[in-house]
Amino acid sequence: MYSRRSGMVRGMLAAAVVAAGALCAIPSLAEIKGLEIIAPASPGGGWDQHARTLQQVLQDQKLASGIQVANIPGAGGTIGLAQFVTAKKRAPAILVGGQIMLGAIVTNKSAVTLDQVAPLARLTGEYTAIVVPADSPIKTFADLLARFKADPGSVSWGGGSAGGSDQILAGLIAKSVGVEPAKVNYVATAGGGELLASALGGHVTLGMGGYNEFAPQFQAGKLRAIAVSAPQRLPGTDTPTLKEQGVDLEFVNWRGVFMQANAKPAEKKELEEAIAKVVASNEWKEILKQRGWIDQYQSSEQFAAFLKEERSRIEGTLKDIGIVK
């Protein structure tokens, strides 16, 4: 016997089934599980900062969870690169790298190159600051150049890894002011904390690195920037550019991310979409503004094409300034 009450119950059950089906039909937000981000440098430097910023934004935007950042420093990122290439794949992973790595591969004659990874995205660029301790007798870039021209070996240029962007810029500056680039007394560090300690301790005449990496020391009055490689003074700063001080150079150090070459198409697409959402987010854009990073985003295809040209340019520059034969 059909009762009004049983009919209502059946109707409610049917509605619940329909509703459940509708909910299942709504696609859930994709979330990458257990992502590992490799920063092939010591904590505190530009690659480490990018790795941890990616970790923050990916988590905040609910694009990935269980993210771990691993620091594998040494040899301009080539040690981290080698481990990234040879590691047994357990979970999705990306590698932070950049212009420095291209030079380090050449100068270190690395057996592992960027041919063994897949470009994921170019992310940012950053201008280089030239800094001295607050109590240094070198007060201006003109002071530095006068000393450098008189006795090149007496000026030690502290920067990141050998063959990287800092050493390339030092060589280009030397060439621009009539000093043989091979005479640059370049002191390579693992970047980050080691470079900062060398600059603060006066173990090098000057330090070179991303403006933002030194910013806390500028604010604390421990370091002073005497030049920046930007086309014009950076917003909110009074540091003169190289061009203002007679050296006709602009120089930007780019950073990007790579994925494993054997990543499956579905994983590749997932990572590409996640990074695209990161760089489109207001959170990422605000961080770039705060850190003084330049938005240089390129998709995986654009980045791959850029790398071919960039590799040729870097290798040519290293030969021009005498770093490699």
C-alpha positions as CSV (number, residue, x, y, z in Angstrom):
1,M,0.0,0.0,0.0
2,Y,1.4,3.3,-1.0
3,S,1.2,5.9,1.7
4,R,1.8,9.6,1.6
5,R,4.5,9.3,4.2
6,S,6.4,6.5,2.3
7,G,6.1,8.5,-0.9
8,M,7.7,11.5,0.8
9,V,10.6,9.4,2.1
10,R,11.2,7.9,-1.3
11,G,11.1,11.4,-2.8
12,M,13.6,12.6,-0.3
13,L,15.9,9.7,-0.9
14,A,15.7,10.2,-4.7
15,A,16.5,13.9,-4.2
16,A,19.5,13.0,-2.1
17,V,20.8,10.6,-4.7
18,V,20.4,13.2,-7.4
19,A,22.2,15.8,-5.2
20,A,25.0,13.4,-4.4
21,G,25.5,12.7,-8.1
22,A,25.5,16.4,-8.9
23,L,28.2,17.0,-6.2
24,C,30.3,14.2,-7.7
25,A,30.0,15.8,-11.1
26,I,31.6,19.0,-9.9
27,P,35.4,18.8,-10.4
28,S,37.4,19.3,-7.3
29,L,40.4,21.7,-7.2
30,A,43.5,19.8,-8.4
31,E,46.1,19.5,-5.6
32,I,49.6,18.1,-6.1
33,K,50.4,15.8,-3.3
34,G,53.9,15.6,-1.7
35,L,55.7,18.0,-4.0
36,E,59.4,18.4,-3.5
37,I,61.2,21.6,-4.4
38,I,65.0,21.4,-4.8
39,A,67.0,24.6,-4.1
40,P,70.5,23.7,-5.3
41,A,72.1,26.3,-3.0
42,S,72.5,27.1,0.6
43,P,69.6,28.7,2.6
44,G,69.2,32.5,2.2
45,G,70.1,33.0,-1.4
46,G,68.0,33.8,-4.4
47,W,67.3,30.1,-5.4
48,D,66.3,29.3,-1.8
49,Q,64.1,32.3,-1.5
50,H,62.3,31.3,-4.8
51,A,61.9,27.8,-3.6
52,R,60.3,28.9,-0.3
53,T,58.2,31.5,-1.9
54,L,56.8,28.9,-4.3
55,Q,56.2,26.6,-1.4
56,Q,54.2,29.4,0.4
57,V,52.1,30.4,-2.6
58,L,51.4,26.8,-3.8
59,Q,50.1,26.0,-0.3
60,D,48.1,29.2,0.2
61,Q,46.5,28.8,-3.2
62,K,45.7,25.2,-2.4
63,L,47.5,24.0,-5.5
64,A,49.8,21.6,-3.6
65,S,50.2,20.1,-0.2
66,G,52.9,18.3,1.8
67,I,55.5,20.5,0.1
68,Q,59.1,20.0,1.1
69,V,62.1,22.3,0.2
70,A,65.5,20.6,0.1
71,N,68.7,22.5,-0.1
72,I,71.5,20.8,-2.1
73,P,74.3,23.4,-2.4
74,G,77.5,23.3,-4.3
75,A,79.2,24.0,-7.7
76,G,76.8,26.6,-8.9
77,G,73.8,24.3,-8.6
78,T,75.3,21.5,-10.6
79,I,75.4,19.1,-7.6
80,G,71.7,19.7,-7.0
81,L,71.1,19.3,-10.7
82,A,72.9,16.0,-10.8
83,Q,71.0,14.6,-7.8
84,F,67.7,15.8,-9.3
85,V,68.5,14.0,-12.6
86,T,69.7,10.8,-11.0
87,A,67.3,10.5,-8.1
88,K,64.9,7.6,-8.1
89,K,61.5,9.3,-8.6
90,R,59.1,9.0,-5.7
91,A,56.9,12.0,-5.8
92,P,56.4,15.1,-8.1
93,A,59.5,17.3,-7.9
94,I,60.8,20.6,-9.4
95,L,64.2,22.2,-9.4
96,V,64.9,25.9,-9.0
97,G,67.7,27.2,-11.2
98,G,68.8,30.1,-13.3
99,Q,71.5,31.9,-15.2
100,I,74.2,31.0,-12.7
101,M,73.6,27.3,-13.4
102,L,74.3,27.8,-17.2
103,G,77.7,29.3,-16.5
104,A,78.5,26.7,-13.8
105,I,77.8,23.8,-16.1
106,V,80.4,25.1,-18.5
107,T,83.1,26.2,-16.0
108,N,82.7,23.0,-13.9
109,K,82.6,20.8,-17.0
110,S,79.5,19.2,-15.5
111,A,78.6,15.7,-16.7
112,V,74.9,16.6,-16.2
113,T,73.4,19.5,-18.1
114,L,70.0,21.1,-18.6
115,D,69.5,18.8,-21.6
116,Q,68.6,16.2,-18.9
117,V,65.8,18.1,-17.4
118,A,62.6,19.7,-18.8
119,P,62.0,23.4,-18.7
120,L,58.9,24.2,-16.6
121,A,58.8,28.0,-16.5
122,R,61.0,31.1,-16.3
123,L,59.8,33.1,-13.3
124,T,61.7,36.2,-12.4
125,G,64.7,38.4,-13.0
126,E,66.7,40.4,-10.5
127,Y,69.3,43.2,-10.8
128,T,72.6,42.8,-9.2
129,A,73.8,45.1,-6.4
130,I,77.5,45.9,-5.7
131,V,77.9,46.3,-2.0
132,V,80.6,47.2,0.5
133,P,80.7,47.1,4.4
134,A,79.4,50.3,6.0
135,D,82.9,51.1,7.3
136,S,84.7,50.4,4.0
137,P,87.1,53.2,2.8
138,I,85.4,52.7,-0.6
139,K,82.5,55.2,-0.5
140,T,81.4,55.3,-4.1
141,F,81.7,53.2,-7.2
142,A,84.2,55.7,-8.5
143,D,86.4,54.9,-5.6
144,L,86.2,51.3,-6.4
145,L,87.1,51.8,-10.1
146,A,90.1,54.0,-9.2
147,R,91.5,51.3,-7.0
148,F,90.6,48.5,-9.5
149,K,92.3,50.2,-12.4
150,A,95.4,51.0,-10.4
151,D,95.8,47.5,-9.1
152,P,93.2,44.9,-10.3
153,G,94.4,42.2,-8.0
154,S,93.9,44.3,-4.9
155,V,90.1,44.3,-5.4
156,S,88.4,41.0,-4.5
157,W,84.9,40.6,-6.0
158,G,82.8,38.3,-3.8
159,G,79.9,36.6,-5.5
160,G,78.2,33.3,-6.2
161,S,79.6,30.3,-7.9
162,A,82.4,30.4,-10.4
163,G,81.2,31.1,-13.9
164,G,77.9,32.4,-12.6
165,S,76.1,35.7,-13.2
166,D,78.2,37.6,-10.6
167,Q,81.5,36.6,-12.2
168,I,80.2,37.4,-15.7
169,L,79.1,40.8,-14.5
170,A,82.5,41.4,-12.9
171,G,84.2,40.5,-16.1
172,L,81.9,42.7,-18.2
173,I,82.6,45.7,-15.8
174,A,86.3,45.1,-16.2
175,K,86.1,44.9,-19.9
176,S,84.0,48.2,-20.0
177,V,86.6,50.1,-18.0
178,G,89.7,48.8,-19.9
179,V,90.9,46.2,-17.4
180,E,91.7,42.7,-18.7
181,P,88.8,40.5,-17.4
182,A,91.2,37.7,-16.6
183,K,92.7,40.0,-13.9
184,V,89.5,40.1,-11.9
185,N,90.2,38.6,-8.5
186,Y,86.9,36.8,-8.1
187,V,86.1,35.0,-4.9
188,A,83.3,32.4,-5.5
189,T,81.0,31.4,-2.6
190,A,78.0,29.1,-2.3
191,G,75.9,32.2,-2.2
192,G,73.3,33.1,0.4
193,G,74.8,33.0,4.0
194,E,78.4,32.4,2.9
195,L,78.4,35.4,0.6
196,L,76.8,37.6,3.2
197,A,79.3,36.6,5.9
198,S,82.2,37.4,3.5
199,A,80.8,40.8,2.7
200,L,80.0,41.7,6.3
201,G,83.3,40.4,7.6
202,G,85.3,42.4,5.1
203,H,86.8,39.1,3.7
204,V,86.2,40.5,0.2
205,T,86.4,44.1,-1.0
206,L,82.9,44.0,-2.3
207,G,79.9,41.7,-2.6
208,M,77.7,41.1,-5.6
209,G,74.2,39.6,-5.5
210,G,70.5,40.3,-5.8
211,Y,69.5,43.6,-4.3
212,N,66.9,42.0,-2.1
213,E,69.4,39.5,-0.6
214,F,71.3,42.3,1.0
215,A,68.2,44.5,1.8
216,P,68.1,43.7,5.6
217,Q,71.8,44.6,5.9
218,F,71.2,47.9,4.2
219,Q,68.4,48.7,6.6
220,A,70.5,47.7,9.5
221,G,73.3,50.0,8.3
222,K,75.8,47.1,8.0
223,L,76.3,47.2,4.2
224,R,76.1,50.0,1.6
225,A,75.1,49.6,-2.0
226,I,77.4,51.6,-4.4
227,A,75.9,50.5,-7.7
228,V,73.0,48.5,-9.2
229,S,72.9,46.8,-12.7
230,A,69.4,48.2,-13.5
231,P,68.5,50.6,-16.3
232,Q,67.4,53.1,-13.7
233,R,67.4,53.4,-9.9
234,L,65.2,50.8,-8.2
235,P,62.0,52.2,-6.7
236,G,62.4,53.3,-3.2
237,T,66.2,53.3,-3.3
238,D,68.9,55.9,-4.0
239,T,71.6,53.5,-5.3
240,P,73.1,54.8,-8.6
241,T,73.1,52.6,-11.6
242,L,76.3,51.5,-13.4
243,K,75.2,53.6,-16.3
244,E,75.0,56.7,-14.1
245,Q,78.6,56.1,-13.1
246,G,80.1,55.7,-16.5
247,V,79.8,52.0,-17.1
248,D,77.4,51.4,-20.0
249,L,75.9,48.1,-18.7
250,E,72.6,46.6,-17.8
251,F,72.4,43.1,-16.4
252,V,69.6,41.0,-15.0
253,N,69.9,37.6,-13.4
254,W,66.9,35.3,-14.2
255,R,65.5,32.4,-12.3
256,G,63.2,29.6,-13.3
257,V,62.1,26.1,-12.5
258,F,62.6,22.7,-14.2
259,M,60.9,19.3,-13.9
260,Q,62.3,15.8,-14.5
261,A,62.6,14.9,-18.1
262,N,60.7,11.6,-17.6
263,A,57.7,13.3,-16.1
264,K,54.5,11.8,-17.5
265,P,52.3,14.0,-19.7
266,A,49.6,14.3,-17.0
267,E,52.1,15.3,-14.3
268,K,53.8,17.7,-16.7
269,K,50.4,19.4,-17.4
270,E,49.6,19.5,-13.7
271,L,52.8,21.2,-12.8
272,E,52.6,23.7,-15.7
273,E,49.0,24.6,-14.7
274,A,50.0,25.0,-11.0
275,I,52.9,27.3,-11.8
276,A,50.7,29.4,-14.2
277,K,48.2,29.8,-11.4
278,V,50.9,30.8,-9.0
279,V,52.3,33.6,-11.2
280,A,48.8,34.9,-12.0
281,S,47.9,35.1,-8.3
282,N,47.8,38.4,-6.4
283,E,49.8,36.9,-3.7
284,W,52.7,36.1,-6.1
285,K,52.5,39.6,-7.6
286,E,52.7,41.2,-4.2
287,I,55.7,39.2,-3.2
288,L,57.5,40.2,-6.4
289,K,56.8,43.8,-5.6
290,Q,58.1,43.4,-2.0
291,R,61.2,41.6,-3.0
292,G,62.0,43.7,-6.1
293,W,61.8,40.7,-8.4
294,I,61.0,41.4,-12.0
295,D,58.2,39.3,-13.6
296,Q,59.8,37.4,-16.4
297,Y,57.3,34.5,-16.6
298,Q,57.5,32.2,-19.6
299,S,55.6,29.0,-20.2
300,S,57.5,25.8,-20.7
301,E,57.7,26.1,-24.5
302,Q,58.7,29.7,-24.4
303,F,61.3,29.0,-21.7
304,A,62.8,26.1,-23.7
305,A,63.3,28.4,-26.7
306,F,64.8,31.1,-24.5
307,L,67.3,28.6,-23.0
308,K,68.7,27.7,-26.4
309,E,69.6,31.3,-27.1
310,E,70.7,32.0,-23.5
311,R,73.1,29.1,-23.4
312,S,74.8,30.3,-26.5
313,R,75.0,33.9,-25.2
314,I,76.4,32.8,-21.8
315,E,79.0,30.5,-23.3
316,G,80.1,33.3,-25.7
317,T,80.3,35.8,-22.9
318,L,82.4,33.4,-20.7
319,K,84.9,33.1,-23.6
320,D,84.9,36.8,-24.3
321,I,85.9,37.6,-20.7
322,G,88.4,34.8,-20.5
323,I,86.7,32.6,-17.9
324,V,86.7,29.7,-20.2
325,K,88.8,28.9,-23.3
